[in-house]
Amino acid sequence: MKITWRPRAADDFERLIDLSSAGHIANASRDKSLVETRILQLVKFDQLGRKSRRIGVRELPIEGTPYVVVNRRLDDELLILRIFHNGGAVAA
């Protein structure tokens, strides 16, 4: 299955990791690795996480981080739509 990052999701991820690294570089590296690992797990287990209010969209909280990956599966493609901070603050 192909993983496709929407531009907004890639921007979200970059900003969130940059903000995290401002606090502590080791935490940012760990968070980045956890998010990437969980996204790879979605390839095999695309029903991980919870259903979103939007039809066909799922939200995967990343355990050990404050992040939620918003995704959708279309045929043989996993779309990463957004990545949010779980505290409600959306990456601008």
N, CA, C and O atoms as CSV, one atom per row, in Angstrom:
chain,resi,resn,atom,element,x,y,z
A,1,MET,N,N,0.848,-1.173,0.000
A,1,MET,CA,C,0.000,0.000,0.000
A,1,MET,C,C,0.898,1.242,0.000
A,1,MET,O,O,1.904,1.306,0.707
A,2,LYS,N,N,0.512,2.197,-0.792
A,2,LYS,CA,C,1.241,3.455,-0.907
A,2,LYS,C,C,0.772,4.429,0.178
A,2,LYS,O,O,-0.425,4.546,0.438
A,3,ILE,N,N,1.724,5.125,0.809
A,3,ILE,CA,C,1.399,6.167,1.784
A,3,ILE,C,C,1.603,7.516,1.111
A,3,ILE,O,O,2.682,7.806,0.593
A,4,THR,N,N,0.563,8.335,1.124
A,4,THR,CA,C,0.640,9.674,0.535
A,4,THR,C,C,0.354,10.707,1.615
A,4,THR,O,O,-0.683,10.667,2.277
A,5,TRP,N,N,1.287,11.625,1.777
A,5,TRP,CA,C,1.112,12.730,2.720
A,5,TRP,C,C,0.533,13.912,1.971
A,5,TRP,O,O,1.127,14.383,1.000
A,6,ARG,N,N,-0.607,14.394,2.405
A,6,ARG,CA,C,-1.135,15.643,1.868
A,6,ARG,C,C,-0.182,16.758,2.299
A,6,ARG,O,O,0.417,16.673,3.372
A,7,PRO,N,N,-0.033,17.802,1.481
A,7,PRO,CA,C,0.889,18.890,1.839
A,7,PRO,C,C,0.620,19.479,3.228
A,7,PRO,O,O,1.560,19.786,3.961
A,8,ARG,N,N,-0.652,19.637,3.589
A,8,ARG,CA,C,-0.962,20.189,4.921
A,8,ARG,C,C,-0.491,19.263,6.026
A,8,ARG,O,O,-0.015,19.731,7.060
A,9,ALA,N,N,-0.616,17.958,5.828
A,9,ALA,CA,C,-0.167,16.997,6.838
A,9,ALA,C,C,1.348,17.055,6.997
A,9,ALA,O,O,1.864,17.032,8.115
A,10,ALA,N,N,2.052,17.129,5.883
A,10,ALA,CA,C,3.517,17.226,5.939
A,10,ALA,C,C,3.932,18.511,6.651
A,10,ALA,O,O,4.864,18.506,7.455
A,11,ASP,N,N,3.244,19.607,6.356
A,11,ASP,CA,C,3.526,20.881,7.026
A,11,ASP,C,C,3.210,20.796,8.524
A,11,ASP,O,O,3.978,21.277,9.357
A,12,ASP,N,N,2.063,20.175,8.855
A,12,ASP,CA,C,1.695,19.991,10.263
A,12,ASP,C,C,2.812,19.265,11.002
A,12,ASP,O,O,3.261,19.700,12.062
A,13,PHE,N,N,3.250,18.153,10.423
A,13,PHE,CA,C,4.248,17.297,11.064
A,13,PHE,C,C,5.556,18.058,11.274
A,13,PHE,O,O,6.149,18.007,12.351
A,14,GLU,N,N,5.985,18.747,10.257
A,14,GLU,CA,C,7.233,19.511,10.357
A,14,GLU,C,C,7.133,20.575,11.458
A,14,GLU,O,O,8.057,20.730,12.256
A,15,ARG,N,N,6.030,21.295,11.498
A,15,ARG,CA,C,5.853,22.350,12.512
A,15,ARG,C,C,5.789,21.775,13.924
A,15,ARG,O,O,6.406,22.306,14.847
A,16,LEU,N,N,5.044,20.693,14.084
A,16,LEU,CA,C,4.913,20.096,15.406
A,16,LEU,C,C,6.248,19.566,15.914
A,16,LEU,O,O,6.573,19.735,17.089
A,17,ILE,N,N,7.020,18.930,15.044
A,17,ILE,CA,C,8.331,18.420,15.449
A,17,ILE,C,C,9.276,19.583,15.734
A,17,ILE,O,O,10.066,19.517,16.676
A,18,ASP,N,N,9.208,20.642,14.935
A,18,ASP,CA,C,10.032,21.832,15.204
A,18,ASP,C,C,9.696,22.427,16.570
A,18,ASP,O,O,10.593,22.796,17.327
A,19,LEU,N,N,8.404,22.519,16.882
A,19,LEU,CA,C,7.995,23.049,18.185
A,19,LEU,C,C,8.467,22.145,19.318
A,19,LEU,O,O,8.904,22.622,20.365
A,20,SER,N,N,8.375,20.842,19.099
A,20,SER,CA,C,8.816,19.885,20.102
A,20,SER,C,C,10.323,19.978,20.322
A,20,SER,O,O,10.794,19.879,21.455
A,21,SER,N,N,11.076,20.168,19.244
A,21,SER,CA,C,12.538,20.236,19.367
A,21,SER,C,C,12.980,21.516,20.065
A,21,SER,O,O,14.075,21.570,20.625
A,22,ALA,N,N,12.139,22.545,20.036
A,22,ALA,CA,C,12.465,23.778,20.758
A,22,ALA,C,C,12.501,23.505,22.260
A,22,ALA,O,O,13.250,24.145,22.998
A,23,GLY,N,N,11.683,22.548,22.706
A,23,GLY,CA,C,11.660,22.171,24.116
A,23,GLY,C,C,12.772,21.197,24.462
A,23,GLY,O,O,13.444,21.354,25.482
A,24,HIS,N,N,12.969,20.196,23.623
A,24,HIS,CA,C,13.987,19.182,23.887
A,24,HIS,C,C,14.186,18.346,22.630
A,24,HIS,O,O,13.254,17.695,22.158
A,25,ILE,N,N,15.382,18.363,22.098
A,25,ILE,CA,C,15.665,17.678,20.830
A,25,ILE,C,C,15.433,16.171,20.929
A,25,ILE,O,O,14.923,15.567,19.985
A,26,ALA,N,N,15.796,15.558,22.048
A,26,ALA,CA,C,15.601,14.108,22.197
A,26,ALA,C,C,14.121,13.754,22.148
A,26,ALA,O,O,13.745,12.745,21.550
A,27,ASN,N,N,13.274,14.577,22.773
A,27,ASN,CA,C,11.831,14.319,22.733
A,27,ASN,C,C,11.294,14.449,21.315
A,27,ASN,O,O,10.451,13.656,20.895
A,28,ALA,N,N,11.770,15.433,20.583
A,28,ALA,CA,C,11.318,15.630,19.202
A,28,ALA,C,C,11.688,14.429,18.350
A,28,ALA,O,O,10.881,13.965,17.544
A,29,SER,N,N,12.896,13.925,18.520
A,29,SER,CA,C,13.344,12.759,17.751
A,29,SER,C,C,12.493,11.533,18.088
A,29,SER,O,O,12.105,10.774,17.200
A,30,ARG,N,N,12.209,11.351,19.371
A,30,ARG,CA,C,11.374,10.225,19.805
A,30,ARG,C,C,9.964,10.358,19.238
A,30,ARG,O,O,9.408,9.392,18.716
A,31,ASP,N,N,9.383,11.561,19.342
A,31,ASP,CA,C,8.030,11.791,18.827
A,31,ASP,C,C,7.960,11.531,17.328
A,31,ASP,O,O,7.018,10.903,16.845
A,32,LYS,N,N,8.949,12.010,16.601
A,32,LYS,CA,C,8.990,11.814,15.145
A,32,LYS,C,C,9.006,10.326,14.818
A,32,LYS,O,O,8.274,9.866,13.941
A,33,SER,N,N,9.843,9.583,15.527
A,33,SER,CA,C,9.945,8.143,15.299
A,33,SER,C,C,8.635,7.426,15.633
A,33,SER,O,O,8.210,6.542,14.891
A,34,LEU,N,N,7.996,7.798,16.740
A,34,LEU,CA,C,6.726,7.170,17.121
A,34,LEU,C,C,5.636,7.426,16.087
A,34,LEU,O,O,4.893,6.512,15.731
A,35,VAL,N,N,5.536,8.650,15.608
A,35,VAL,CA,C,4.523,8.986,14.602
A,35,VAL,C,C,4.776,8.193,13.322
A,35,VAL,O,O,3.853,7.599,12.765
A,36,GLU,N,N,6.020,8.182,12.860
A,36,GLU,CA,C,6.344,7.471,11.616
A,36,GLU,C,C,6.090,5.971,11.748
A,36,GLU,O,O,5.595,5.343,10.812
A,37,THR,N,N,6.423,5.394,12.901
A,37,THR,CA,C,6.200,3.963,13.125
A,37,THR,C,C,4.714,3.629,13.102
A,37,THR,O,O,4.310,2.639,12.492
A,38,ARG,N,N,3.895,4.451,13.764
A,38,ARG,CA,C,2.454,4.189,13.793
A,38,ARG,C,C,1.822,4.355,12.412
A,38,ARG,O,O,0.895,3.626,12.060
A,39,ILE,N,N,2.315,5.297,11.644
A,39,ILE,CA,C,1.798,5.461,10.282
A,39,ILE,C,C,2.117,4.221,9.459
A,39,ILE,O,O,1.277,3.761,8.685
A,40,LEU,N,N,3.310,3.678,9.614
A,40,LEU,CA,C,3.655,2.445,8.896
A,40,LEU,C,C,2.762,1.285,9.335
A,40,LEU,O,O,2.438,0.422,8.518
A,41,GLN,N,N,2.360,1.247,10.600
A,41,GLN,CA,C,1.457,0.198,11.079
A,41,GLN,C,C,0.077,0.315,10.444
A,41,GLN,O,O,-0.624,-0.685,10.290
A,42,LEU,N,N,-0.312,1.527,10.077
A,42,LEU,CA,C,-1.609,1.726,9.419
A,42,LEU,C,C,-1.685,1.012,8.071
A,42,LEU,O,O,-2.773,0.679,7.601
A,43,VAL,N,N,-0.543,0.782,7.459
A,43,VAL,CA,C,-0.530,0.079,6.171
A,43,VAL,C,C,-1.141,-1.312,6.338
A,43,VAL,O,O,-1.926,-1.748,5.496
A,44,LYS,N,N,-0.788,-2.008,7.418
A,44,LYS,CA,C,-1.320,-3.351,7.662
A,44,LYS,C,C,-2.645,-3.323,8.417
A,44,LYS,O,O,-3.512,-4.170,8.200
A,45,PHE,N,N,-2.792,-2.349,9.296
A,45,PHE,CA,C,-3.955,-2.295,10.183
A,45,PHE,C,C,-4.652,-0.949,10.014
A,45,PHE,O,O,-4.571,-0.086,10.888
A,46,ASP,N,N,-5.331,-0.779,8.898
A,46,ASP,CA,C,-5.907,0.530,8.571
A,46,ASP,C,C,-7.123,0.899,9.419
A,46,ASP,O,O,-7.640,2.010,9.303
A,47,GLN,N,N,-7.580,-0.012,10.264
A,47,GLN,CA,C,-8.711,0.297,11.144
A,47,GLN,C,C,-8.254,0.742,12.529
A,47,GLN,O,O,-9.077,0.899,13.431
A,48,LEU,N,N,-6.944,0.946,12.706
A,48,LEU,CA,C,-6.447,1.456,13.980
A,48,LEU,C,C,-7.027,2.842,14.231
A,48,LEU,O,O,-7.312,3.590,13.295
A,49,GLY,N,N,-7.194,3.167,15.485
A,49,GLY,CA,C,-7.703,4.493,15.827
A,49,GLY,C,C,-9.217,4.511,15.886
A,49,GLY,O,O,-9.873,3.474,15.991
A,50,ARG,N,N,-9.745,5.706,15.816
A,50,ARG,CA,C,-11.196,5.891,15.951
A,50,ARG,C,C,-11.765,6.517,14.680
A,50,ARG,O,O,-11.061,7.181,13.919
A,51,LYS,N,N,-13.062,6.283,14.477
A,51,LYS,CA,C,-13.736,6.921,13.349
A,51,LYS,C,C,-13.834,8.415,13.605
A,51,LYS,O,O,-14.041,8.855,14.735
A,52,SER,N,N,-13.682,9.175,12.550
A,52,SER,CA,C,-13.852,10.625,12.608
A,52,SER,C,C,-15.315,10.952,12.338
A,52,SER,O,O,-16.100,10.078,11.967
A,53,ARG,N,N,-15.667,12.201,12.526
A,53,ARG,CA,C,-17.017,12.634,12.159
A,53,ARG,C,C,-17.185,12.636,10.649
A,53,ARG,O,O,-18.308,12.556,10.151
A,54,ARG,N,N,-16.089,12.727,9.918
A,54,ARG,CA,C,-16.146,12.709,8.451
A,54,ARG,C,C,-16.150,11.266,7.961
A,54,ARG,O,O,-15.358,10.450,8.433
A,55,ILE,N,N,-17.010,10.952,7.046
A,55,ILE,CA,C,-17.155,9.598,6.527
A,55,ILE,C,C,-15.852,9.138,5.883
A,55,ILE,O,O,-15.261,9.846,5.068
A,56,GLY,N,N,-15.416,7.938,6.264
A,56,GLY,CA,C,-14.227,7.334,5.678
A,56,GLY,C,C,-12.911,7.826,6.254
A,56,GLY,O,O,-11.840,7.407,5.815
A,57,VAL,N,N,-12.989,8.709,7.232
A,57,VAL,CA,C,-11.776,9.278,7.832
A,57,VAL,C,C,-11.600,8.695,9.230
A,57,VAL,O,O,-12.564,8.526,9.975
A,58,ARG,N,N,-10.345,8.392,9.570
A,58,ARG,CA,C,-10.020,7.865,10.895
A,58,ARG,C,C,-8.996,8.763,11.565
A,58,ARG,O,O,-8.233,9.469,10.906
A,59,GLU,N,N,-8.995,8.720,12.891
A,59,GLU,CA,C,-8.050,9.496,13.693
A,59,GLU,C,C,-7.265,8.527,14.563
A,59,GLU,O,O,-7.845,7.743,15.313
A,60,LEU,N,N,-5.954,8.587,14.458
A,60,LEU,CA,C,-5.093,7.691,15.219
A,60,LEU,C,C,-4.284,8.486,16.237
A,60,LEU,O,O,-3.319,9.159,15.873
A,61,PRO,N,N,-4.674,8.414,17.526
A,61,PRO,CA,C,-3.845,9.042,18.552
A,61,PRO,C,C,-2.514,8.282,18.636
A,61,PRO,O,O,-2.491,7.052,18.607
A,62,ILE,N,N,-1.432,9.016,18.740
A,62,ILE,CA,C,-0.111,8.397,18.811
A,62,ILE,C,C,0.274,8.286,20.283
A,62,ILE,O,O,0.603,9.280,20.930
A,63,GLU,N,N,0.226,7.056,20.797
A,63,GLU,CA,C,0.516,6.810,22.202
A,63,GLU,C,C,1.913,7.316,22.559
A,63,GLU,O,O,2.877,7.088,21.828
A,64,GLY,N,N,2.003,8.001,23.685
A,64,GLY,CA,C,3.285,8.531,24.139
A,64,GLY,C,C,3.600,9.911,23.597
A,64,GLY,O,O,4.639,10.489,23.915
A,65,THR,N,N,2.697,10.440,22.775
A,65,THR,CA,C,2.864,11.787,22.214
A,65,THR,C,C,1.520,12.514,22.316
A,65,THR,O,O,0.496,11.888,22.591
A,66,PRO,N,N,1.521,13.815,22.099
A,66,PRO,CA,C,0.254,14.548,22.086
A,66,PRO,C,C,-0.366,14.647,20.688
A,66,PRO,O,O,-1.200,15.522,20.456
A,67,TYR,N,N,0.018,13.774,19.753
A,67,TYR,CA,C,-0.376,13.925,18.357
A,67,TYR,C,C,-1.462,12.945,17.931
A,67,TYR,O,O,-1.576,11.840,18.462
A,68,VAL,N,N,-2.256,13.385,16.952
A,68,VAL,CA,C,-3.299,12.564,16.339
A,68,VAL,C,C,-3.110,12.644,14.831
A,68,VAL,O,O,-3.040,13.733,14.262
A,69,VAL,N,N,-3.026,11.477,14.184
A,69,VAL,CA,C,-2.876,11.406,12.731
A,69,VAL,C,C,-4.252,11.176,12.115
A,69,VAL,O,O,-4.922,10.193,12.430
A,70,VAL,N,N,-4.667,12.075,11.246
A,70,VAL,CA,C,-5.949,11.972,10.552
A,70,VAL,C,C,-5.671,11.348,9.191
A,70,VAL,O,O,-4.851,11.849,8.422
A,71,ASN,N,N,-6.369,10.240,8.902
A,71,ASN,CA,C,-6.048,9.490,7.690
A,71,ASN,C,C,-7.283,8.904,7.037
A,71,ASN,O,O,-8.352,8.816,7.640
A,72,ARG,N,N,-7.106,8.510,5.793
A,72,ARG,CA,C,-8.173,7.881,5.008
A,72,ARG,C,C,-7.525,6.851,4.085
A,72,ARG,O,O,-6.460,7.093,3.516
A,73,ARG,N,N,-8.175,5.712,3.947
A,73,ARG,CA,C,-7.702,4.705,3.002
A,73,ARG,C,C,-8.569,4.760,1.759
A,73,ARG,O,O,-9.797,4.723,1.837
A,74,LEU,N,N,-7.917,4.850,0.618
A,74,LEU,CA,C,-8.594,4.811,-0.674
A,74,LEU,C,C,-7.943,3.718,-1.503
A,74,LEU,O,O,-6.793,3.847,-1.924
A,75,ASP,N,N,-8.677,2.650,-1.734
A,75,ASP,CA,C,-8.164,1.501,-2.484
A,75,ASP,C,C,-6.833,1.054,-1.899
A,75,ASP,O,O,-6.785,0.592,-0.759
A,76,ASP,N,N,-5.746,1.185,-2.666
A,76,ASP,CA,C,-4.433,0.731,-2.212
A,76,ASP,C,C,-3.554,1.912,-1.798
A,76,ASP,O,O,-2.335,1.877,-1.963
A,77,GLU,N,N,-4.183,2.952,-1.261
A,77,GLU,CA,C,-3.449,4.148,-0.860
A,77,GLU,C,C,-3.916,4.603,0.523
A,77,GLU,O,O,-5.115,4.663,0.798
A,78,LEU,N,N,-2.960,4.920,1.377
A,78,LEU,CA,C,-3.250,5.489,2.682
A,78,LEU,C,C,-2.915,6.968,2.612
A,78,LEU,O,O,-1.764,7.346,2.392
A,79,LEU,N,N,-3.934,7.803,2.800
A,79,LEU,CA,C,-3.738,9.250,2.755
A,79,LEU,C,C,-3.580,9.785,4.170
A,79,LEU,O,O,-4.439,9.565,5.024
A,80,ILE,N,N,-2.484,10.486,4.414
A,80,ILE,CA,C,-2.290,11.182,5.678
A,80,ILE,C,C,-2.803,12.595,5.436
A,80,ILE,O,O,-2.186,13.375,4.710
A,81,LEU,N,N,-3.938,12.916,6.051
A,81,LEU,CA,C,-4.627,14.172,5.770
A,81,LEU,C,C,-4.131,15.327,6.628
A,81,LEU,O,O,-3.906,16.425,6.119
A,82,ARG,N,N,-3.959,15.089,7.918
A,82,ARG,CA,C,-3.512,16.127,8.857
A,82,ARG,C,C,-2.853,15.448,10.044
A,82,ARG,O,O,-3.032,14.251,10.268
A,83,ILE,N,N,-2.098,16.214,10.792
A,83,ILE,CA,C,-1.600,15.788,12.094
A,83,ILE,C,C,-1.880,16.938,13.053
A,83,ILE,O,O,-1.466,18.077,12.833
A,84,PHE,N,N,-2.598,16.603,14.125
A,84,PHE,CA,C,-2.996,17.603,15.106
A,84,PHE,C,C,-2.307,17.353,16.433
A,84,PHE,O,O,-1.883,16.238,16.737
A,85,HIS,N,N,-2.206,18.415,17.215
A,85,HIS,CA,C,-1.798,18.296,18.606
A,85,HIS,C,C,-3.063,17.944,19.377
A,85,HIS,O,O,-4.088,18.607,19.213
A,86,ASN,N,N,-3.009,16.928,20.203
A,86,ASN,CA,C,-4.184,16.421,20.912
A,86,ASN,C,C,-4.801,17.439,21.863
A,86,ASN,O,O,-5.952,17.281,22.270
A,87,GLY,N,N,-4.060,18.472,22.219
A,87,GLY,CA,C,-4.579,19.492,23.121
A,87,GLY,C,C,-5.564,20.419,22.446
A,87,GLY,O,O,-6.083,21.343,23.072
A,88,GLY,N,N,-5.828,20.177,21.164
A,88,GLY,CA,C,-6.792,20.988,20.439
A,88,GLY,C,C,-6.148,22.059,19.587
A,88,GLY,O,O,-6.809,22.669,18.746
A,89,ALA,N,N,-4.871,22.292,19.797
A,89,ALA,CA,C,-4.174,23.298,18.992
A,89,ALA,C,C,-3.809,22.685,17.653
A,89,ALA,O,O,-3.087,21.689,17.595
A,90,VAL,N,N,-4.296,23.263,16.606
A,90,VAL,CA,C,-4.019,22.773,15.259
A,90,VAL,C,C,-2.763,23.453,14.753
A,90,VAL,O,O,-2.563,24.650,14.964
A,91,ALA,N,N,-1.920,22.687,14.087
A,91,ALA,CA,C,-0.741,23.297,13.466
A,91,ALA,C,C,-1.218,24.321,12.458
A,91,ALA,O,O,-2.031,24.011,11.587
A,92,ALA,N,N,-0.725,25.521,12.569
A,92,ALA,CA,C,-1.188,26.618,11.698
A,92,ALA,C,C,-0.622,26.527,10.303
A,92,ALA,O,O,-0.918,27.373,9.460
